[in-house]
Amino acid sequence: DAITLSDGSTVKMDVVSYIDKGRTMVPLRFFSQVLGYDVFWDNDYKLAFLMDEDTWAAAVDKDLSILNSLFAQQSKTSDLSKTQKSTLTAKGTVKVVDSINGDKSYPYSGSMTVLAGKNAANLTMSLDLSSMLELLESLAEEAVPAEYRAQLAKFSAEAILSDKAYIKSPLLDAMSESKSGTWYSLGELNYSELYQQVISAASASASATTFGHLLYAMMQQGDANHFFDSWEGCTAAAKLIKLMYADSTFVKSGSGYQWHFGLAELAKLMNSMDSEESYTADSLKKDGLSDFSLDMTLQGTSATLVCKMVMGDDSGTLVTLSMTVKSSGNQASAKGSVQVRNLCEVTFDLASTAQTTSENVKTAPAAGANIVDLGAETLPIAG
């Protein structure tokens, strides 16, 4: 059987149509796809779903022009076909309040670099926890074993993910009394297949120019035999996005926009998710959320989000969170603090970048490296 399209071309059906009790039975998937629909199947409900991406996305994207404008600009910042290099740095302090002996601050810092290519990924990490060990020892009232202390204080590790997973760390060498610089094989890993799955999903997302098309791509990546769950989840996500980020929630400010989401908006969002309760800003305060606000500024390809949250009870403030997140192109940062009563305050300062690179990605430890196969033996622990 074959049908002729409006452009004169002929398409042959992959399943022959037939007549049953006077009715002509034709293959649903074939005719639907010829007409431009996507066809999905749900094995639990025994239902076929016919979806038109543009129609579904248009319904989601209605009144999301401001958010979609930012999304379209941000989605142009990476080339997923090339090796990606991501870096993350972190620093901050943990301040312990002591009204008798005086407050004391314990700084920490660290960095991580990830190279992700087609055949392998490499990870390098370093942490300076020297002062944090002092804090942990004072809280535990027990010293860290001397043979591990130096490696914990200045922790470092490397990992290679390819057809196998390898890790190298001075801490592991000290724990196992192995030769310095030993690589530990953690077993088989089909990285290339995993990479292709991730790239397939990411490429579908990257090709989407709006949140409607992004959510549709996510539906397509869902369980092939349980489409209803994917549809229900993405439909719920679309509802929340429209509730939070509709054009009416933004206020024009110069050449950019301002956006605010506070207790009243949070109560409205919670009411949309829970029909059995009725939330208001006052009821949230009575439940312990003393203050809550998200304020975002959009300017071109840049976005700044300022977050504040205060939780308390009848005795006073329990936790205060303040944070500022900035994003521009392939760079992002987050800086803020968390204060717990009058006991301690944790500050953090994070920064990340992502870019394509021509750097080589290692698929295995260098020739001649000492390798311990943990898939074949148990790591011996010293002491």
DANORBEL-V601831 format. One line per field, one symbol per residue. ss: DSSP state (~ for helix, > for strand, _ for the rest). Layout:
ss = ???
//
This chain:
ss = _>>>_____>>>_____>>>__>>>__~~~~~~~___>>>>>____>>>>>_~~~~~~~~~___~~~~~~~~~~_________>>>>>>>>>>>>>_______>>>>>>>>>>>>>____>>>>>>>>_~~~~~~~~~~~_____~~~~~~~~>>>>>>>>__>>>>>_~~~~~~~______>>>>>>__~~~~~~~~~~~~~~~~~___~~~~~~~~~~_____>~~~~~~~~~~~~~~~~~~~_~~~>>>>__>>>>>>>~~~~~~~~~~~_______~~~~~~__>>>>>>>>>>>__>>>>>>>>>>>>__>>>>>>>>>>>>>__>>>>>>>>>>___>>>>>>>>>>>>>______________>>>__________
//
